[in-house]
């Protein structure tokens, strides 16, 4: 708050006038800086209806230091011109005569002669330099904000401090009756409570999870980041020579390097369908090796979890239709750039039932993406080692004005399902997409490293709104 003496001096000046008074005039009368009066006005406004102040804005031109010099002594060009006699003057003599600290050597190279051409050239240079002086801000435009001050409904020349808190002591003694309280500001923001904040990725994950639960899906346990090559590749009918198994795509584990516990009867059936064929398939016709299947790795997809869950389902005495989903991290040895990291989240949905067809898959996908707010879908045939038929899913992006890929899908192959022990008439449809891409679109993030990793701005996490997918 401004000094009480200054406040009371302002109020006494205001008391003497019938209408109002300009804050600039108050500053001049009291001999203080205008900004002090502005502070006093704001302090009085905080006390209630003591005064009324209307802000005004005005502009005026003022001289700079160089401008004041020019106004007193004339422009540099005029001073040089007046110093040159009619008969002319050598340049070195002119330099002794005039103070030319501001003028450059190019501007000093002038000699007054009887030549009409030289006189015209000199006048042109004087005009040109005058424009340059204006550009050098010999004048500047000053914007002045002031207040027109009038008496308020509760005007008084005495400053009475308003109470801001009703205490138990005031209530007990009854002194609150004589106190003047500051009006309560119901528009003021309260103090934000200290609490945790969800990362944008987790907010979108929660929204996806809610969609799956609304559609009757059950969440699969995905807490095992380390898998064996058997469950990650072999159980999915993915051949051991597949390029995805190469070190360039997969992070293999050195300790422990190998897994040893497998369902032996199931492992033998997987080996047979790979090397010799079966279940109506000729297989891949290669020498399947247990040493390759034992290799531990960071899972490259959550479909490894789906394989475990479908095998567990096949061990039940009586098959029951299921709908599973999972959202968790996977790891691939990718080249890092603005849209790729070595780890990311995969969203996967799986439905197992009798007689499911490609039409059922397309219907479920339409329902799923409609709940995401995506209604324009197209499907394109694709290849996956463990699904046949397979489809890439495209959606029309209204912002980009083009079709973009939003997921992959397919029907699991019999070579994957029948060795597990599932009944012959059971089909399994599945689809997947990433979590990072829709999150980046939703929150306007262009670089994935600003969403995940050590470069994440924690203030962004604090300020991000609740995720609401348009539906």
C-alpha positions in Angstrom: 0.0 0.0 0.0 1.1 3.6 -0.7 2.3 5.9 2.1 -0.7 7.0 4.3 0.5 10.6 4.2 0.4 10.6 0.4 -3.1 9.0 0.4 -4.5 11.6 2.8 -2.8 14.5 0.8 -4.5 13.2 -2.4 -7.9 13.0 -0.6 -7.5 16.6 0.8 -6.8 17.9 -2.8 -9.9 16.0 -4.0 -12.0 17.5 -1.2 -11.3 21.0 -2.4 -12.7 20.5 -6.0 -16.3 20.2 -7.0 -15.9 17.6 -9.8 -12.7 15.7 -10.2 -9.0 16.0 -10.6 -6.4 14.7 -13.0 -3.7 12.4 -11.5 -1.0 14.3 -13.5 -2.2 17.6 -11.8 -2.1 15.9 -8.4 1.5 14.8 -9.0 2.5 18.4 -10.0 0.7 19.9 -6.9 2.3 17.5 -4.5 5.7 17.6 -6.2 6.0 13.8 -6.6 6.5 11.3 -9.4 3.3 10.5 -11.2 3.8 6.7 -10.7 3.5 7.3 -6.9 0.1 8.9 -7.5 -1.0 5.9 -9.6 0.0 3.6 -6.7 -2.0 5.8 -4.3 -5.1 5.7 -6.5 -4.9 1.9 -6.6 -4.5 1.7 -2.8 -7.6 3.9 -2.3 -9.6 1.8 -4.7 -8.8 -1.2 -2.6 -10.4 0.5 0.4 -13.8 0.4 -1.2 -15.9 3.3 -2.5 -13.6 6.1 -1.1 -12.8 7.3 -4.6 -13.8 6.6 -8.2 -11.0 6.5 -10.8 -11.3 6.3 -14.6 -8.2 5.4 -16.5 -7.2 7.6 -19.4 -4.5 7.3 -22.0 -2.9 10.2 -24.0 0.1 10.5 -26.3 2.6 13.3 -26.8 5.8 13.9 -28.6 9.0 14.5 -26.5 12.5 15.4 -27.5 15.4 13.0 -26.9 18.8 14.3 -25.7 19.9 14.8 -29.3 16.6 16.4 -30.1 17.1 19.0 -27.3 20.6 19.8 -28.6 19.2 20.3 -32.1 16.5 22.6 -30.8 19.0 24.8 -29.0 21.9 24.9 -31.4 20.4 23.9 -34.8 20.8 20.7 -36.8 24.3 19.4 -37.5 23.9 20.1 -41.2 22.8 23.7 -40.5 25.8 24.3 -38.2 28.2 22.9 -40.8 26.6 24.9 -43.6 26.7 28.2 -41.6 30.4 27.5 -40.7 31.4 27.5 -44.4 32.1 31.0 -45.9 30.9 31.9 -49.4 34.4 31.5 -50.8 34.7 27.9 -49.5 36.7 26.2 -46.8 39.1 23.2 -46.8 37.8 20.2 -45.0 40.5 20.1 -42.3 39.7 23.7 -41.4 36.0 22.9 -41.2 36.8 20.1 -38.7 38.6 22.6 -36.5 35.7 25.0 -36.7 32.8 22.7 -35.9 32.2 20.0 -33.4 31.4 17.0 -35.6 31.4 14.1 -33.2 28.1 12.7 -34.5 28.6 13.3 -38.2 30.5 10.7 -40.2 33.4 11.4 -42.5 31.2 10.9 -45.5 28.9 13.7 -44.3 31.9 16.0 -43.7 33.3 15.7 -47.2 31.6 19.0 -48.3 33.2 22.2 -49.6 31.1 25.3 -50.4 31.8 26.5 -53.9 30.2 28.7 -56.5 29.2 25.6 -58.4 25.4 25.3 -58.7 25.7 21.5 -58.9 27.6 21.4 -55.6 25.1 23.7 -53.9 22.2 21.4 -55.0 24.2 18.3 -53.9 24.8 19.9 -50.5 21.1 20.7 -50.1 20.2 17.1 -51.0 22.6 15.7 -48.3 21.2 18.1 -45.7 17.7 16.9 -46.5 18.8 13.3 -46.4 20.5 13.6 -43.0 17.4 15.3 -41.6 15.4 12.2 -42.4 18.1 10.1 -40.7 17.9 12.2 -37.6 14.2 11.5 -37.4 15.0 7.8 -37.8 17.5 8.1 -34.9 14.6 9.2 -32.7 15.3 12.8 -32.1 11.6 12.7 -31.2 9.8 9.9 -29.6 6.1 9.3 -29.0 5.3 9.0 -25.3 2.1 7.2 -24.1 0.9 8.6 -20.8 -1.6 6.7 -18.7 -3.4 8.8 -16.0 -6.6 8.7 -13.9 -9.5 11.1 -13.6 -10.3 10.9 -9.9 -13.6 11.8 -8.3 -15.2 11.3 -4.9 -16.7 7.9 -4.1 -19.9 7.2 -2.2 -17.9 6.6 0.9 -15.5 9.5 0.5 -13.5 10.6 3.5 -10.2 12.4 4.0 -9.4 10.0 6.8 -7.9 6.6 6.0 -9.6 3.8 7.8 -8.0 0.4 7.4 -10.6 -2.2 6.5 -10.6 -5.6 8.2 -10.1 -8.6 6.0 -10.8 -11.3 8.6 -13.5 -11.9 11.1 -11.7 -13.4 14.2 -13.1 -15.4 17.1 -12.0 -12.6 19.4 -14.1 -10.0 17.5 -17.1 -12.2 17.8 -16.6 -12.9 21.5 -16.0 -9.2 22.4 -18.6 -7.8 19.9 -16.0 -5.4 18.5 -16.9 -6.6 15.0 -19.9 -4.2 15.1 -17.6 -1.2 15.1 -15.2 -2.6 12.5 -15.4 -1.9 8.8 -14.8 -5.0 6.7 -13.4 -5.2 3.2 -16.0 -6.6 0.8 -15.5 -10.3 0.1 -14.3 -11.0 -3.4 -16.3 -14.1 -4.5 -14.5 -14.0 -7.9 -11.0 -14.5 -6.4 -9.3 -17.8 -7.1 -8.7 -20.0 -4.0 -5.3 -21.4 -3.2 -4.7 -24.6 -5.3 -4.3 -27.6 -3.0 -1.0 -29.5 -3.3 -1.7 -32.7 -5.1 -0.4 -35.1 -7.8 -1.1 -34.6 -11.4 -1.6 -37.2 -14.1 0.7 -37.1 -17.1 -1.2 -36.5 -20.4 -0.3 -40.0 -21.6 -2.0 -41.4 -18.5 -5.1 -39.2 -19.0 -5.6 -40.5 -22.6 -4.8 -44.1 -21.3 -7.6 -43.7 -18.8 -10.0 -42.6 -21.5 -9.1 -45.6 -23.8 -9.5 -48.0 -20.8 -12.9 -46.6 -20.1 -14.0 -47.2 -23.7 -12.9 -50.9 -23.5 -14.7 -51.4 -20.2 -17.9 -49.8 -21.7 -17.7 -52.4 -24.5 -17.5 -55.3 -22.0 -13.8 -56.1 -22.3 -11.6 -57.5 -19.5 -8.1 -56.1 -18.9 -5.2 -58.5 -19.3 -2.3 -58.6 -16.9 0.7 -56.9 -18.6 3.2 -56.6 -15.8 5.9 -58.8 -17.4 8.0 -56.6 -19.6 10.5 -59.5 -20.1 9.3 -62.3 -22.3 10.8 -65.4 -23.9 11.1 -65.5 -27.7 8.7 -68.5 -27.5 5.8 -66.4 -26.2 6.8 -63.2 -28.1 7.4 -64.9 -31.5 7.0 -68.7 -31.8 3.6 -69.0 -30.2 2.3 -66.4 -32.7 3.5 -68.6 -35.6 6.2 -66.1 -36.4 9.2 -68.0 -37.9 12.6 -68.0 -36.2 14.2 -66.4 -39.4 11.8 -63.5 -39.3 13.6 -60.1 -39.6 11.9 -58.8 -36.5 13.9 -61.1 -34.4 17.2 -59.6 -35.5 19.2 -57.5 -33.1 18.2 -54.4 -35.1 14.6 -54.7 -33.9 14.7 -56.5 -30.6 16.4 -55.9 -27.3 17.6 -59.3 -26.1 18.4 -59.8 -22.4 21.9 -60.9 -21.3 21.1 -61.9 -17.7 19.1 -64.1 -17.5 19.7 -64.9 -21.2 17.4 -67.9 -21.5 14.0 -69.1 -20.3 13.5 -72.8 -19.3 9.9 -73.2 -18.2 7.4 -73.9 -21.0 4.3 -76.1 -21.3 6.1 -79.0 -23.0 3.1 -80.5 -24.9 2.2 -77.0 -26.3 5.9 -76.4 -27.1 6.0 -79.6 -29.1 2.9 -78.7 -31.1 4.4 -75.2 -31.9 7.6 -76.9 -33.0 5.7 -79.2 -35.3 3.5 -76.6 -36.9 6.6 -74.5 -37.6 8.8 -77.2 -39.0 6.4 -79.8 -40.5 3.0 -78.1 -40.7 -0.3 -79.3 -39.4 -3.9 -78.2 -38.8 -4.3 -77.8 -42.6 -1.0 -75.8 -43.0 2.3 -76.9 -44.5 4.2 -74.7 -42.0 7.5 -73.0 -42.7 9.6 -76.2 -43.4 12.7 -75.3 -41.4 14.6 -76.8 -38.5 12.9 -75.2 -35.4 15.4 -74.8 -32.5 14.5 -74.6 -28.8 17.7 -72.5 -28.2 16.2 -69.7 -30.3 12.8 -69.9 -28.5 14.5 -69.7 -25.1 16.1 -66.3 -25.7 14.8 -63.7 -23.3 13.9 -60.2 -24.6 12.0 -57.0 -23.8 8.6 -57.7 -25.4 8.2 -56.1 -28.8 4.4 -56.2 -28.6 1.6 -56.9 -26.0 0.3 -59.7 -28.4 2.7 -61.9 -26.4 0.3 -61.3 -23.4 -2.7 -62.2 -25.7 -1.0 -65.5 -26.6 -0.6 -66.4 -22.9 -4.2 -65.5 -22.2 -5.6 -67.5 -25.2 -3.5 -70.5 -24.1 -4.9 -70.2 -20.6 -8.4 -70.0 -22.1 -7.8 -73.1 -24.1 -7.0 -75.1 -20.9 -10.5 -74.6 -19.6 -12.8 -77.7 -19.7 -15.5 -75.7 -21.6 -14.7 -72.8 -23.9 -16.4 -69.5 -23.1 -16.3 -66.4 -25.4 -14.0 -63.7 -24.1 -13.1 -60.1 -24.8 -9.7 -58.9 -23.6 -7.7 -55.7 -23.8 -4.4 -54.3 -22.7 -2.6 -51.0 -22.7 1.1 -51.2 -21.7 4.7 -50.6 -22.8 6.6 -52.4 -25.5 10.2 -52.1 -26.6 11.8 -52.0 -30.0 15.3 -51.0 -31.1 14.0 -48.0 -33.2 15.9 -45.0 -34.5 15.0 -42.1 -32.3 13.3 -39.1 -33.9 10.4 -36.7 -33.4 7.8 -39.5 -33.6 9.7 -42.7 -32.5 11.2 -43.9 -29.3 12.7 -47.2 -28.2 9.7 -47.8 -25.9 6.1 -46.9 -26.4 2.6 -48.0 -25.4 0.5 -50.5 -27.4 -3.3 -50.6 -27.1 -4.7 -54.1 -28.0 -8.1 -55.6 -28.2 -8.9 -59.3 -28.6 -12.3 -61.1 -29.1 -12.6 -64.9 -29.1 -15.8 -66.6 -30.0 -17.3 -69.2 -32.4 -17.8 -68.1 -36.0 -16.2 -64.7 -36.0 -15.5 -63.3 -39.4 -13.9 -60.3 -41.0 -17.3 -58.5 -40.9 -17.4 -58.9 -37.1 -13.9 -57.4 -36.9 -14.9 -54.4 -39.0 -18.1 -53.9 -36.9 -16.2 -54.0 -33.6 -13.6 -51.6 -35.1 -16.4 -49.2 -36.2 -17.9 -49.3 -32.7 -14.5 -48.8 -31.0 -13.3 -45.9 -33.1 -16.8 -44.2 -33.0 -16.4 -44.0 -29.2 -13.1 -42.2 -29.9 -14.8 -39.7 -32.1 -13.5 -41.3 -35.4 -16.3 -42.2 -37.8 -14.7 -42.1 -41.2 -12.8 -45.4 -41.6 -11.2 -47.3 -44.4 -9.6 -50.7 -44.4 -6.6 -51.8 -46.5 -5.4 -55.4 -46.8 -2.1 -56.0 -45.1 0.3 -58.8 -44.0 1.0 -60.0 -40.5 2.7 -63.3 -39.6 0.1 -64.3 -37.1 -3.2 -62.9 -38.7 -4.9 -63.9 -41.9 -6.7 -61.9 -43.3 -5.1 -58.7 -42.0 -6.2 -55.1 -42.3 -4.6 -51.7 -41.8 -7.2 -49.2 -40.5 -7.2 -45.6 -41.9 -9.2 -42.6 -40.7 -9.8 -39.3 -42.5 -8.0 -36.5 -40.6 -10.0 -33.3 -40.9 -7.0 -31.1 -40.0 -4.6 -32.7 -42.4 -7.3 -33.2 -45.0 -6.0 -36.7 -45.8 -6.4 -40.4 -44.7 -3.9 -41.5 -42.0 -3.2 -44.9 -40.5 -4.7 -45.3 -37.0 -4.3 -49.0 -36.4 -3.7 -52.6 -37.5 -6.0 -55.6 -37.2 -6.7 -59.1 -38.3 -8.0 -62.6 -37.6 -5.5 -64.9 -35.8 -4.3 -67.8 -37.9 -5.4 -71.4 -37.1 -1.6 -72.3 -36.9 -1.5 -70.0 -33.9 -4.8 -71.0 -32.2 -5.2 -74.7 -32.7 -1.9 -75.8 -31.2 -3.0 -73.9 -28.0 -6.0 -76.4 -27.8 -8.8 -74.0 -28.7 -11.8 -75.6 -30.4 -11.7 -75.8 -34.2 -14.7 -73.5 -34.7 -13.3 -70.7 -32.5 -12.0 -67.5 -34.2 -10.1 -64.7 -32.6 -10.2 -61.2 -34.0 -7.7 -58.5 -32.8 -6.5 -55.0 -33.4 -4.0 -52.6 -32.0 -2.8 -49.0 -32.1 -0.3 -46.8 -30.2 -1.1 -44.6 -27.3 1.5 -41.8 -28.0 0.1 -40.7 -31.4 -3.4 -39.9 -30.3 -2.0 -38.2 -27.1 0.3 -36.0 -29.2 -2.6 -35.0 -31.5 -4.9 -34.4 -28.5 -2.4 -32.1 -26.7 -0.8 -30.5 -29.8 2.7 -32.0 -29.1 4.9 -32.2 -32.2 7.9 -34.0 -30.7 7.4 -37.3 -28.8 10.5 -36.4 -26.6 8.4 -33.6 -25.1 5.9 -36.2 -24.1 8.1 -39.0 -22.7 11.6 -38.8 -21.2 13.8 -36.4 -19.4 12.9 -33.4 -21.5 9.2 -33.4 -20.4 8.1 -30.0 -19.1 6.6 -30.7 -15.7 4.6 -27.5 -15.9 2.9 -28.9 -19.0 1.9 -31.9 -16.9 0.6 -29.6 -14.2 -1.4 -27.4 -16.6 -2.8 -30.1 -19.0 -6.6 -30.3 -18.9 -8.6 -33.4 -18.4 -8.6 -35.5 -21.6 -12.0 -35.6 -23.3 -11.9 -37.4 -26.6 -14.4 -35.9 -29.0 -17.2 -38.3 -29.5 
